[in-house]
Amino acid sequence: MKKKKLLSTFVTALVVVFFLSFVAFLGTSIVLKSYNVSLTAQKKEMETKISNVKAEIDTLETQIADLQDRNRVLSMIDDQMQSIKTNNVVDLTGN
């Protein structure tokens, strides 16, 4: 009788431990799955931000190249020199 009671208690404890470990497994599985989904969403958001910044950098590099173009600078100087020259012209005919 004592052996049966001891065996019954052992089996009951084993069932309880198995049930608790199963519940712990399910809980950690759900938590880790939701955490993984959260990290995936953050990753996609960061990738979108990175691609936007890269596009902005490309646009700014193009603008820098346009602003540094020698012909553009020379044409601006020519335009300023012509406006300075025309400002210095005085009409002496009195019209």
Biopython code that builds the backbone (N, CA, C, O; Angstrom):
import numpy as np
from Bio.PDB.StructureBuilder import StructureBuilder

atoms = [
    (1, "MET", "N", (0.819, -1.186, 0.000)),
    (1, "MET", "CA", (0.000, 0.000, 0.000)),
    (1, "MET", "C", (0.861, 1.247, 0.000)),
    (1, "MET", "O", (0.578, 2.230, -0.685)),
    (2, "LYS", "N", (1.930, 1.176, 0.798)),
    (2, "LYS", "CA", (2.814, 2.322, 0.869)),
    (2, "LYS", "C", (3.479, 2.581, -0.484)),
    (2, "LYS", "O", (3.655, 3.729, -0.891)),
    (3, "LYS", "N", (3.850, 1.485, -1.181)),
    (3, "LYS", "CA", (4.488, 1.629, -2.491)),
    (3, "LYS", "C", (3.523, 2.228, -3.503)),
    (3, "LYS", "O", (3.908, 3.079, -4.304)),
    (4, "LYS", "N", (2.273, 1.786, -3.470)),
    (4, "LYS", "CA", (1.282, 2.326, -4.407)),
    (4, "LYS", "C", (1.032, 3.804, -4.160)),
    (4, "LYS", "O", (0.896, 4.579, -5.107)),
    (5, "LYS", "N", (0.969, 4.202, -2.885)),
    (5, "LYS", "CA", (0.740, 5.609, -2.552)),
    (5, "LYS", "C", (1.949, 6.442, -2.978)),
    (5, "LYS", "O", (1.794, 7.547, -3.498)),
    (6, "LEU", "N", (3.142, 5.914, -2.758)),
    (6, "LEU", "CA", (4.362, 6.609, -3.152)),
    (6, "LEU", "C", (4.441, 6.723, -4.663)),
    (6, "LEU", "O", (4.820, 7.765, -5.198)),
    (7, "LEU", "N", (4.080, 5.639, -5.352)),
    (7, "LEU", "CA", (4.072, 5.649, -6.810)),
    (7, "LEU", "C", (3.019, 6.616, -7.333)),
    (7, "LEU", "O", (3.269, 7.342, -8.294)),
    (8, "SER", "N", (1.864, 6.632, -6.720)),
    (8, "SER", "CA", (0.795, 7.549, -7.119)),
    (8, "SER", "C", (1.218, 9.004, -6.904)),
    (8, "SER", "O", (0.948, 9.859, -7.748)),
    (9, "THR", "N", (1.871, 9.284, -5.794)),
    (9, "THR", "CA", (2.344, 10.632, -5.524)),
    (9, "THR", "C", (3.423, 11.037, -6.543)),
    (9, "THR", "O", (3.450, 12.172, -7.018)),
    (10, "PHE", "N", (4.294, 10.101, -6.860)),
    (10, "PHE", "CA", (5.348, 10.371, -7.840)),
    (10, "PHE", "C", (4.758, 10.647, -9.218)),
    (10, "PHE", "O", (5.195, 11.573, -9.902)),
    (11, "VAL", "N", (3.781, 9.864, -9.629)),
    (11, "VAL", "CA", (3.128, 10.059, -10.932)),
    (11, "VAL", "C", (2.391, 11.386, -10.946)),
    (11, "VAL", "O", (2.440, 12.104, -11.945)),
    (12, "THR", "N", (1.721, 11.723, -9.876)),
    (12, "THR", "CA", (1.012, 13.002, -9.794)),
    (12, "THR", "C", (2.002, 14.166, -9.883)),
    (12, "THR", "O", (1.749, 15.145, -10.586)),
    (13, "ALA", "N", (3.109, 14.062, -9.181)),
    (13, "ALA", "CA", (4.135, 15.117, -9.246)),
    (13, "ALA", "C", (4.706, 15.217, -10.646)),
    (13, "ALA", "O", (4.955, 16.316, -11.141)),
    (14, "LEU", "N", (4.914, 14.079, -11.288)),
    (14, "LEU", "CA", (5.426, 14.068, -12.652)),
    (14, "LEU", "C", (4.447, 14.736, -13.610)),
    (14, "LEU", "O", (4.856, 15.504, -14.480)),
    (15, "VAL", "N", (3.171, 14.450, -13.457)),
    (15, "VAL", "CA", (2.142, 15.064, -14.304)),
    (15, "VAL", "C", (2.112, 16.569, -14.080)),
    (15, "VAL", "O", (2.019, 17.331, -15.043)),
    (16, "VAL", "N", (2.186, 17.007, -12.842)),
    (16, "VAL", "CA", (2.173, 18.443, -12.530)),
    (16, "VAL", "C", (3.398, 19.129, -13.135)),
    (16, "VAL", "O", (3.284, 20.204, -13.724)),
    (17, "VAL", "N", (4.571, 18.503, -12.987)),
    (17, "VAL", "CA", (5.799, 19.082, -13.557)),
    (17, "VAL", "C", (5.699, 19.141, -15.077)),
    (17, "VAL", "O", (6.094, 20.136, -15.684)),
    (18, "PHE", "N", (5.172, 18.081, -15.700)),
    (18, "PHE", "CA", (5.001, 18.078, -17.152)),
    (18, "PHE", "C", (4.039, 19.178, -17.584)),
    (18, "PHE", "O", (4.308, 19.897, -18.546)),
    (19, "PHE", "N", (2.919, 19.312, -16.877)),
    (19, "PHE", "CA", (1.940, 20.339, -17.217)),
    (19, "PHE", "C", (2.544, 21.744, -17.075)),
    (19, "PHE", "O", (2.361, 22.593, -17.947)),
    (20, "LEU", "N", (3.263, 21.980, -15.972)),
    (20, "LEU", "CA", (3.886, 23.299, -15.779)),
    (20, "LEU", "C", (4.950, 23.590, -16.840)),
    (20, "LEU", "O", (5.060, 24.722, -17.314)),
    (21, "SER", "N", (5.730, 22.579, -17.213)),
    (21, "SER", "CA", (6.739, 22.799, -18.251)),
    (21, "SER", "C", (6.082, 23.054, -19.597)),
    (21, "SER", "O", (6.584, 23.853, -20.388)),
    (22, "PHE", "N", (4.960, 22.382, -19.868)),
    (22, "PHE", "CA", (4.235, 22.623, -21.115)),
    (22, "PHE", "C", (3.672, 24.046, -21.160)),
    (22, "PHE", "O", (3.758, 24.719, -22.187)),
    (23, "VAL", "N", (3.099, 24.497, -20.049)),
    (23, "VAL", "CA", (2.578, 25.870, -19.971)),
    (23, "VAL", "C", (3.717, 26.882, -20.132)),
    (23, "VAL", "O", (3.558, 27.893, -20.817)),
    (24, "ALA", "N", (4.860, 26.610, -19.504)),
    (24, "ALA", "CA", (6.012, 27.507, -19.639)),
    (24, "ALA", "C", (6.504, 27.535, -21.089)),
    (24, "ALA", "O", (6.868, 28.589, -21.610)),
    (25, "PHE", "N", (6.508, 26.369, -21.729)),
    (25, "PHE", "CA", (6.912, 26.302, -23.137)),
    (25, "PHE", "C", (5.982, 27.126, -24.004)),
    (25, "PHE", "O", (6.443, 27.901, -24.841)),
    (26, "LEU", "N", (4.680, 26.973, -23.818)),
    (26, "LEU", "CA", (3.709, 27.739, -24.614)),
    (26, "LEU", "C", (3.858, 29.242, -24.357)),
    (26, "LEU", "O", (3.813, 30.039, -25.295)),
    (27, "GLY", "N", (4.033, 29.623, -23.107)),
    (27, "GLY", "CA", (4.174, 31.040, -22.766)),
    (27, "GLY", "C", (5.407, 31.651, -23.405)),
    (27, "GLY", "O", (5.331, 32.719, -24.012)),
    (28, "THR", "N", (6.538, 30.982, -23.273)),
    (28, "THR", "CA", (7.763, 31.533, -23.873)),
    (28, "THR", "C", (7.678, 31.524, -25.390)),
    (28, "THR", "O", (8.207, 32.416, -26.052)),
    (29, "SER", "N", (7.015, 30.522, -25.938)),
    (29, "SER", "CA", (6.851, 30.463, -27.389)),
    (29, "SER", "C", (6.043, 31.658, -27.891)),
    (29, "SER", "O", (6.407, 32.278, -28.891)),
    (30, "ILE", "N", (4.967, 31.977, -27.212)),
    (30, "ILE", "CA", (4.120, 33.116, -27.615)),
    (30, "ILE", "C", (4.876, 34.437, -27.449)),
    (30, "ILE", "O", (4.828, 35.301, -28.324)),
    (31, "VAL", "N", (5.563, 34.582, -26.335)),
    (31, "VAL", "CA", (6.310, 35.822, -26.081)),
    (31, "VAL", "C", (7.405, 36.014, -27.126)),
    (31, "VAL", "O", (7.576, 37.113, -27.654)),
    (32, "LEU", "N", (8.142, 34.954, -27.424)),
    (32, "LEU", "CA", (9.227, 35.062, -28.403)),
    (32, "LEU", "C", (8.687, 35.309, -29.809)),
    (32, "LEU", "O", (9.309, 36.030, -30.590)),
    (33, "LYS", "N", (7.557, 34.729, -30.135)),
    (33, "LYS", "CA", (6.948, 34.955, -31.451)),
    (33, "LYS", "C", (6.530, 36.414, -31.602)),
    (33, "LYS", "O", (6.781, 37.027, -32.641)),
    (34, "SER", "N", (5.900, 36.970, -30.583)),
    (34, "SER", "CA", (5.485, 38.376, -30.659)),
    (34, "SER", "C", (6.701, 39.303, -30.685)),
    (34, "SER", "O", (6.682, 40.329, -31.366)),
    (35, "TYR", "N", (7.740, 38.955, -29.960)),
    (35, "TYR", "CA", (8.966, 39.753, -29.976)),
    (35, "TYR", "C", (9.621, 39.708, -31.357)),
    (35, "TYR", "O", (10.143, 40.715, -31.835)),
    (36, "ASN", "N", (9.590, 38.550, -31.987)),
    (36, "ASN", "CA", (10.137, 38.404, -33.328)),
    (36, "ASN", "C", (9.352, 39.253, -34.330)),
    (36, "ASN", "O", (9.944, 39.883, -35.206)),
    (37, "VAL", "N", (8.045, 39.272, -34.205)),
    (37, "VAL", "CA", (7.214, 40.094, -35.088)),
    (37, "VAL", "C", (7.527, 41.573, -34.883)),
    (37, "VAL", "O", (7.610, 42.337, -35.845)),
    (38, "SER", "N", (7.699, 41.967, -33.636)),
    (38, "SER", "CA", (8.035, 43.349, -33.323)),
    (38, "SER", "C", (9.383, 43.735, -33.926)),
    (38, "SER", "O", (9.524, 44.815, -34.500)),
    (39, "LEU", "N", (10.364, 42.862, -33.794)),
    (39, "LEU", "CA", (11.686, 43.143, -34.361)),
    (39, "LEU", "C", (11.650, 43.199, -35.883)),
    (39, "LEU", "O", (12.357, 44.005, -36.488)),
    (40, "THR", "N", (10.848, 42.369, -36.498)),
    (40, "THR", "CA", (10.709, 42.384, -37.956)),
    (40, "THR", "C", (10.101, 43.707, -38.419)),
    (40, "THR", "O", (10.538, 44.275, -39.419)),
    (41, "ALA", "N", (9.110, 44.191, -37.705)),
    (41, "ALA", "CA", (8.501, 45.475, -38.063)),
    (41, "ALA", "C", (9.507, 46.610, -37.903)),
    (41, "ALA", "O", (9.569, 47.502, -38.749)),
    (42, "GLN", "N", (10.288, 46.589, -36.837)),
    (42, "GLN", "CA", (11.317, 47.617, -36.639)),
    (42, "GLN", "C", (12.366, 47.549, -37.732)),
    (42, "GLN", "O", (12.840, 48.583, -38.202)),
    (43, "LYS", "N", (12.734, 46.343, -38.143)),
    (43, "LYS", "CA", (13.726, 46.168, -39.202)),
    (43, "LYS", "C", (13.214, 46.768, -40.510)),
    (43, "LYS", "O", (13.954, 47.473, -41.197)),
    (44, "LYS", "N", (11.968, 46.498, -40.859)),
    (44, "LYS", "CA", (11.395, 47.046, -42.094)),
    (44, "LYS", "C", (11.340, 48.569, -42.034)),
    (44, "LYS", "O", (11.624, 49.244, -43.024)),
    (45, "GLU", "N", (10.976, 49.106, -40.878)),
    (45, "GLU", "CA", (10.930, 50.559, -40.718)),
    (45, "GLU", "C", (12.317, 51.173, -40.893)),
    (45, "GLU", "O", (12.464, 52.199, -41.556)),
    (46, "MET", "N", (13.322, 50.550, -40.306)),
    (46, "MET", "CA", (14.699, 51.050, -40.438)),
    (46, "MET", "C", (15.186, 50.942, -41.874)),
    (46, "MET", "O", (15.871, 51.842, -42.361)),
    (47, "GLU", "N", (14.845, 49.856, -42.560)),
    (47, "GLU", "CA", (15.242, 49.709, -43.962)),
    (47, "GLU", "C", (14.600, 50.792, -44.814)),
    (47, "GLU", "O", (15.237, 51.321, -45.724)),
    (48, "THR", "N", (13.352, 51.127, -44.532)),
    (48, "THR", "CA", (12.677, 52.197, -45.267)),
    (48, "THR", "C", (13.363, 53.534, -45.023)),
    (48, "THR", "O", (13.593, 54.301, -45.958)),
    (49, "LYS", "N", (13.693, 53.813, -43.752)),
    (49, "LYS", "CA", (14.389, 55.058, -43.427)),
    (49, "LYS", "C", (15.751, 55.120, -44.105)),
    (49, "LYS", "O", (16.150, 56.169, -44.611)),
    (50, "ILE", "N", (16.466, 53.992, -44.116)),
    (50, "ILE", "CA", (17.790, 53.953, -44.741)),
    (50, "ILE", "C", (17.682, 54.212, -46.231)),
    (50, "ILE", "O", (18.491, 54.956, -46.786)),
    (51, "SER", "N", (16.701, 53.616, -46.889)),
    (51, "SER", "CA", (16.548, 53.836, -48.326)),
    (51, "SER", "C", (16.158, 55.284, -48.620)),
    (51, "SER", "O", (16.592, 55.851, -49.622)),
    (52, "ASN", "N", (15.345, 55.882, -47.753)),
    (52, "ASN", "CA", (14.991, 57.293, -47.937)),
    (52, "ASN", "C", (16.208, 58.196, -47.777)),
    (52, "ASN", "O", (16.389, 59.142, -48.544)),
    (53, "VAL", "N", (17.034, 57.907, -46.789)),
    (53, "VAL", "CA", (18.240, 58.708, -46.562)),
    (53, "VAL", "C", (19.220, 58.531, -47.716)),
    (53, "VAL", "O", (19.857, 59.497, -48.137)),
    (54, "LYS", "N", (19.350, 57.307, -48.234)),
    (54, "LYS", "CA", (20.234, 57.067, -49.377)),
    (54, "LYS", "C", (19.758, 57.844, -50.607)),
    (54, "LYS", "O", (20.565, 58.413, -51.343)),
    (55, "ALA", "N", (18.460, 57.861, -50.816)),
    (55, "ALA", "CA", (17.910, 58.619, -51.946)),
    (55, "ALA", "C", (18.180, 60.111, -51.763)),
    (55, "ALA", "O", (18.522, 60.804, -52.721)),
    (56, "GLU", "N", (18.029, 60.599, -50.549)),
    (56, "GLU", "CA", (18.306, 62.011, -50.267)),
    (56, "GLU", "C", (19.786, 62.325, -50.471)),
    (56, "GLU", "O", (20.129, 63.388, -50.990)),
    (57, "ILE", "N", (20.657, 61.416, -50.070)),
    (57, "ILE", "CA", (22.094, 61.608, -50.260)),
    (57, "ILE", "C", (22.428, 61.659, -51.749)),
    (57, "ILE", "O", (23.218, 62.496, -52.185)),
    (58, "ASP", "N", (21.823, 60.763, -52.524)),
    (58, "ASP", "CA", (22.065, 60.785, -53.972)),
    (58, "ASP", "C", (21.611, 62.107, -54.588)),
    (58, "ASP", "O", (22.300, 62.669, -55.439)),
    (59, "THR", "N", (20.458, 62.596, -54.159)),
    (59, "THR", "CA", (19.958, 63.874, -54.668)),
    (59, "THR", "C", (20.897, 65.011, -54.287)),
    (59, "THR", "O", (21.200, 65.872, -55.113)),
    (60, "LEU", "N", (21.355, 65.018, -53.051)),
    (60, "LEU", "CA", (22.264, 66.079, -52.604)),
    (60, "LEU", "C", (23.607, 66.002, -53.325)),
    (60, "LEU", "O", (24.197, 67.034, -53.646)),
    (61, "GLU", "N", (24.093, 64.788, -53.580)),
    (61, "GLU", "CA", (25.345, 64.657, -54.321)),
    (61, "GLU", "C", (25.203, 65.180, -55.740)),
    (61, "GLU", "O", (26.128, 65.792, -56.273)),
    (62, "THR", "N", (24.056, 64.942, -56.351)),
    (62, "THR", "CA", (23.796, 65.471, -57.689)),
    (62, "THR", "C", (23.742, 66.994, -57.656)),
    (62, "THR", "O", (24.285, 67.656, -58.541)),
    (63, "GLN", "N", (23.098, 67.541, -56.652)),
    (63, "GLN", "CA", (23.035, 68.999, -56.531)),
    (63, "GLN", "C", (24.422, 69.587, -56.297)),
    (63, "GLN", "O", (24.748, 70.639, -56.847)),
    (64, "ILE", "N", (25.230, 68.926, -55.496)),
    (64, "ILE", "CA", (26.593, 69.407, -55.251)),
    (64, "ILE", "C", (27.387, 69.395, -56.547)),
    (64, "ILE", "O", (28.112, 70.344, -56.847)),
    (65, "ALA", "N", (27.252, 68.324, -57.312)),
    (65, "ALA", "CA", (27.966, 68.234, -58.585)),
    (65, "ALA", "C", (27.514, 69.347, -59.528)),
    (65, "ALA", "O", (28.336, 69.934, -60.232)),
    (66, "ASP", "N", (26.220, 69.640, -59.546)),
    (66, "ASP", "CA", (25.711, 70.726, -60.398)),
    (66, "ASP", "C", (26.230, 72.080, -59.927)),
    (66, "ASP", "O", (26.594, 72.928, -60.742)),
    (67, "LEU", "N", (26.265, 72.280, -58.619)),
    (67, "LEU", "CA", (26.721, 73.564, -58.095)),
    (67, "LEU", "C", (28.225, 73.754, -58.283)),
    (67, "LEU", "O", (28.691, 74.890, -58.372)),
    (68, "GLN", "N", (28.982, 72.681, -58.345)),
    (68, "GLN", "CA", (30.421, 72.780, -58.506)),
    (68, "GLN", "C", (30.848, 72.794, -59.970)),
    (68, "GLN", "O", (32.038, 72.902, -60.263)),
    (69, "ASP", "N", (29.903, 72.689, -60.881)),
    (69, "ASP", "CA", (30.231, 72.656, -62.300)),
    (69, "ASP", "C", (30.921, 73.964, -62.709)),
    (69, "ASP", "O", (30.418, 75.053, -62.431)),
    (70, "ARG", "N", (32.050, 73.846, -63.355)),
    (70, "ARG", "CA", (32.860, 75.021, -63.720)),
    (70, "ARG", "C", (32.110, 75.952, -64.669)),
    (70, "ARG", "O", (32.182, 77.172, -64.524)),
    (71, "ASN", "N", (31.395, 75.390, -65.633)),
    (71, "ASN", "CA", (30.657, 76.214, -66.601)),
    (71, "ASN", "C", (29.565, 77.029, -65.917)),
    (71, "ASN", "O", (29.315, 78.173, -66.298)),
    (72, "ARG", "N", (28.924, 76.459, -64.926)),
    (72, "ARG", "CA", (27.887, 77.183, -64.190)),
    (72, "ARG", "C", (28.489, 78.376, -63.457)),
    (72, "ARG", "O", (27.929, 79.472, -63.471)),
    (73, "VAL", "N", (29.636, 78.153, -62.817)),
    (73, "VAL", "CA", (30.292, 79.233, -62.081)),
    (73, "VAL", "C", (30.740, 80.323, -63.042)),
    (73, "VAL", "O", (30.576, 81.509, -62.757)),
    (74, "LEU", "N", (31.307, 79.927, -64.182)),
    (74, "LEU", "CA", (31.755, 80.924, -65.167)),
    (74, "LEU", "C", (30.585, 81.707, -65.743)),
    (74, "LEU", "O", (30.703, 82.911, -65.969)),
    (75, "SER", "N", (29.460, 81.046, -65.985)),
    (75, "SER", "CA", (28.297, 81.767, -66.513)),
    (75, "SER", "C", (27.745, 82.752, -65.482)),
    (75, "SER", "O", (27.279, 83.831, -65.846)),
    (76, "MET", "N", (27.795, 82.386, -64.196)),
    (76, "MET", "CA", (27.346, 83.321, -63.159)),
    (76, "MET", "C", (28.270, 84.534, -63.112)),
    (76, "MET", "O", (27.810, 85.664, -62.954)),
    (77, "ILE", "N", (29.561, 84.299, -63.248)),
    (77, "ILE", "CA", (30.516, 85.414, -63.240)),
    (77, "ILE", "C", (30.286, 86.298, -64.452)),
    (77, "ILE", "O", (30.301, 87.524, -64.340)),
    (78, "ASP", "N", (30.071, 85.684, -65.618)),
    (78, "ASP", "CA", (29.803, 86.460, -66.827)),
    (78, "ASP", "C", (28.539, 87.295, -66.673)),
    (78, "ASP", "O", (28.513, 88.463, -67.061)),
    (79, "ASP", "N", (27.498, 86.705, -66.113)),
    (79, "ASP", "CA", (26.245, 87.438, -65.901)),
    (79, "ASP", "C", (26.463, 88.629, -64.969)),
    (79, "ASP", "O", (25.941, 89.715, -65.221)),
    (80, "GLN", "N", (27.217, 88.438, -63.915)),
    (80, "GLN", "CA", (27.479, 89.534, -62.976)),
    (80, "GLN", "C", (28.343, 90.606, -63.628)),
    (80, "GLN", "O", (28.123, 91.796, -63.404)),
    (81, "MET", "N", (29.307, 90.205, -64.417)),
    (81, "MET", "CA", (30.178, 91.181, -65.087)),
    (81, "MET", "C", (29.386, 91.996, -66.104)),
    (81, "MET", "O", (29.611, 93.199, -66.236)),
    (82, "GLN", "N", (28.471, 91.367, -66.819)),
    (82, "GLN", "CA", (27.657, 92.098, -67.788)),
    (82, "GLN", "C", (26.736, 93.082, -67.078)),
    (82, "GLN", "O", (26.545, 94.201, -67.555)),
    (83, "SER", "N", (26.168, 92.686, -65.958)),
    (83, "SER", "CA", (25.291, 93.617, -65.241)),
    (83, "SER", "C", (26.101, 94.776, -64.673)),
    (83, "SER", "O", (25.608, 95.902, -64.610)),
    (84, "ILE", "N", (27.318, 94.518, -64.266)),
    (84, "ILE", "CA", (28.174, 95.597, -63.765)),
    (84, "ILE", "C", (28.535, 96.542, -64.906)),
    (84, "ILE", "O", (28.544, 97.758, -64.717)),
    (85, "LYS", "N", (28.826, 96.014, -66.059)),
    (85, "LYS", "CA", (29.194, 96.835, -67.218)),
    (85, "LYS", "C", (28.020, 97.688, -67.676)),
    (85, "LYS", "O", (28.207, 98.863, -67.993)),
    (86, "THR", "N", (26.830, 97.134, -67.719)),
    (86, "THR", "CA", (25.681, 97.899, -68.170)),
    (86, "THR", "C", (25.296, 98.960, -67.141)),
    (86, "THR", "O", (24.729, 99.987, -67.514)),
    (87, "ASN", "N", (25.580, 98.748, -65.893)),
    (87, "ASN", "CA", (25.288, 99.750, -64.869)),
    (87, "ASN", "C", (26.249, 100.943, -64.996)),
    (87, "ASN", "O", (25.915, 102.062, -64.606)),
    (88, "ASN", "N", (27.414, 100.695, -65.532)),
    (88, "ASN", "CA", (28.391, 101.763, -65.679)),
    (88, "ASN", "C", (28.186, 102.598, -66.940)),
    (88, "ASN", "O", (28.832, 103.635, -67.094)),
    (89, "VAL", "N", (27.307, 102.175, -67.843)),
    (89, "VAL", "CA", (27.063, 102.909, -69.096)),
    (89, "VAL", "C", (26.161, 104.096, -68.770)),
    (89, "VAL", "O", (25.115, 103.953, -68.138)),
    (90, "VAL", "N", (26.592, 105.259, -69.214)),
    (90, "VAL", "CA", (25.839, 106.492, -68.957)),
    (90, "VAL", "C", (25.409, 107.069, -70.306)),
    (90, "VAL", "O", (26.209, 107.167, -71.236)),
    (91, "ASP", "N", (24.140, 107.445, -70.397)),
    (91, "ASP", "CA", (23.621, 108.019, -71.636)),
    (91, "ASP", "C", (23.851, 109.521, -71.582)),
    (91, "ASP", "O", (23.265, 110.200, -70.738)),
    (92, "LEU", "N", (24.699, 110.060, -72.470)),
    (92, "LEU", "CA", (25.051, 111.454, -72.476)),
    (92, "LEU", "C", (24.198, 112.294, -73.439)),
    (92, "LEU", "O", (24.356, 113.512, -73.518)),
    (93, "THR", "N", (23.306, 111.638, -74.156)),
    (93, "THR", "CA", (22.504, 112.362, -75.120)),
    (93, "THR", "C", (21.383, 113.142, -74.441)),
    (93, "THR", "O", (20.808, 114.044, -75.050)),
    (94, "GLY", "N", (21.073, 112.822, -73.231)),
    (94, "GLY", "CA", (20.048, 113.564, -72.495)),
    (94, "GLY", "C", (18.663, 113.059, -72.706)),
    (94, "GLY", "O", (17.726, 113.733, -72.279)),
    (95, "ASN", "N", (18.453, 111.959, -73.312)),
    (95, "ASN", "CA", (17.119, 111.429, -73.544)),
    (95, "ASN", "C", (16.605, 110.888, -72.306)),
    (95, "ASN", "O", (15.483, 110.384, -72.271)),
]
sb = StructureBuilder()
sb.init_structure("model")
sb.init_model(0)
sb.init_chain("A")
sb.init_seg("    ")
for serial, (resi, resn, name, xyz) in enumerate(atoms, 1):
    if name == "N":
        sb.init_residue(resn, " ", resi, " ")
    sb.init_atom(name, np.array(xyz, "f"), 0.0, 1.0, " ", f" {name:<3s}", serial, name[0])
structure = sb.get_structure()
